[in-house]
Amino acid sequence: MAYTSEELRTTSERAGIPLDYLTRLVAADDHDPQDPDGNHVLLKKLVVVFDHHVAKCFASPDPVGALRQFGFEETADALAEA
């Protein structure tokens, strides 16, 4: 189902979810000529969700702790050493 930008903006404001995040989730449903049957839509949506949460970790006051909280131990260790 296609959503207008106004519908997405309203939903974003009402739910407190970033507009960019919703836009990327909706875009994952768009037709992809390399995947004409839509077999990878769920994968694309999961990548958006993963990306969003990792970005939130990096933007937090304690990115290493936030990464550890989500279970990204190796990434947290690498970031702590950097």
Legacy VTK file of the C-alpha trace (Angstrom):
# vtk DataFile Version 3.0
C-alpha trace
ASCII
DATASET POLYDATA
POINTS 82 float
0.000 0.000 0.000
1.410 3.358 -1.031
1.423 6.209 1.462
1.575 9.887 0.653
4.278 12.011 2.198
1.594 13.799 4.225
0.298 10.491 5.629
3.832 9.491 6.590
4.501 12.874 8.181
1.266 12.670 10.201
2.042 9.123 11.322
5.579 10.131 12.253
4.365 13.018 14.398
1.587 10.998 16.031
3.766 7.968 16.835
6.986 9.838 17.593
8.872 7.803 14.994
11.392 9.629 12.778
9.999 10.437 9.339
13.169 9.201 7.627
12.781 5.813 9.304
9.167 5.449 8.138
10.080 6.599 4.641
12.821 3.984 4.388
10.477 1.243 5.631
7.873 2.174 3.024
10.552 2.366 0.312
11.538 -1.229 1.098
8.145 -2.234 -0.359
8.823 -0.474 -3.664
9.210 -2.623 -6.747
12.794 -3.675 -7.322
13.631 -4.836 -10.871
16.366 -7.065 -9.416
13.754 -8.742 -7.184
10.574 -8.808 -9.322
8.780 -11.291 -7.050
9.480 -9.266 -3.896
11.285 -12.116 -2.178
13.662 -9.773 -0.348
11.203 -7.190 0.996
11.351 -8.533 4.551
15.147 -8.568 4.432
15.212 -4.948 3.244
12.845 -3.936 6.057
14.958 -5.731 8.658
18.050 -3.914 7.382
16.226 -0.601 7.881
15.273 -1.582 11.453
18.807 -2.776 12.235
20.312 0.365 10.726
17.989 2.556 12.782
18.892 0.881 16.074
22.628 0.887 15.407
22.444 4.589 14.504
20.637 5.250 17.785
23.428 3.426 19.611
26.114 5.533 17.940
24.198 8.735 18.689
23.729 7.947 22.380
25.891 9.544 25.084
27.521 6.142 25.679
27.699 4.380 22.298
29.796 1.487 23.623
27.322 0.800 26.420
24.364 1.102 24.053
25.931 -1.371 21.640
26.545 -3.808 24.494
22.933 -3.407 25.627
21.770 -4.566 22.175
24.236 -7.467 22.229
26.791 -6.116 19.765
29.750 -7.107 21.917
32.396 -7.305 19.160
31.370 -3.940 17.720
31.413 -2.392 21.190
34.891 -3.825 21.844
36.199 -2.478 18.527
34.734 0.948 19.204
36.148 0.995 22.750
39.635 0.224 21.384
39.454 2.926 18.693
LINES 1 83
82 0 1 2 3 4 5 6 7 8 9 10 11 12 13 14 15 16 17 18 19 20 21 22 23 24 25 26 27 28 29 30 31 32 33 34 35 36 37 38 39 40 41 42 43 44 45 46 47 48 49 50 51 52 53 54 55 56 57 58 59 60 61 62 63 64 65 66 67 68 69 70 71 72 73 74 75 76 77 78 79 80 81
